[in-house]
Amino acid sequence: MDEGRKDGGPADAVPAANVFRVLRNGPLLARGDLVFADEAGAVLRRETAAALCRCGHSGNKPFCDGSHRQVGFTEGEAAAPGDRLQPIADGAAGSGPVTVILKPTGSMRLLGPLKIIDADGREHAGGRASLCRCGASRTKPWCDNAHRDIEFRVD
């Protein structure tokens, strides 16, 4: 269900690629054919652009509301090096939607053709990734299951 533009203008065209850009000490900016779903696979909404919370404090999860500024969210000293994306399965198309699965007690799982540009400008491409949305991961932007230690939950 496409929510459309908030200003009443025409819906934006779907970008050719699904790109997630990590802003240092800020949100995850996503552009592409974005399908937001719950863990059971039910589609919650469809967008072409979104700013996604990474600090865990937004009052509008999974979307960023600027709370990272008030809570002093930072990447930490050692943003995770290396590539944590799993490759796209053999025979899978290099284009199409990416499903953003919003786990209420954990990560944000991305499934589909995508590219992540980390805060240092490194590009990671693949078809599957788990990103931190609680703000506690020691391997940001990747999820390391730290949400279990802080009992993160989205209600």
ABEGO torsion letter per residue (X at the ends): XBAEBAAGBBBBBBBABBBBBBBBGBBBBBBEBBBBBBAAGBBABBBABBBBBAAGABAAOABBAGAAAAAGBBAEABBBBEBABBBBBBGBBABEBBBBBBBAABBBBBBEBBBBBBAAGBBBBEABBBBBAAGABAAOABBAGAAAAAGBBBX
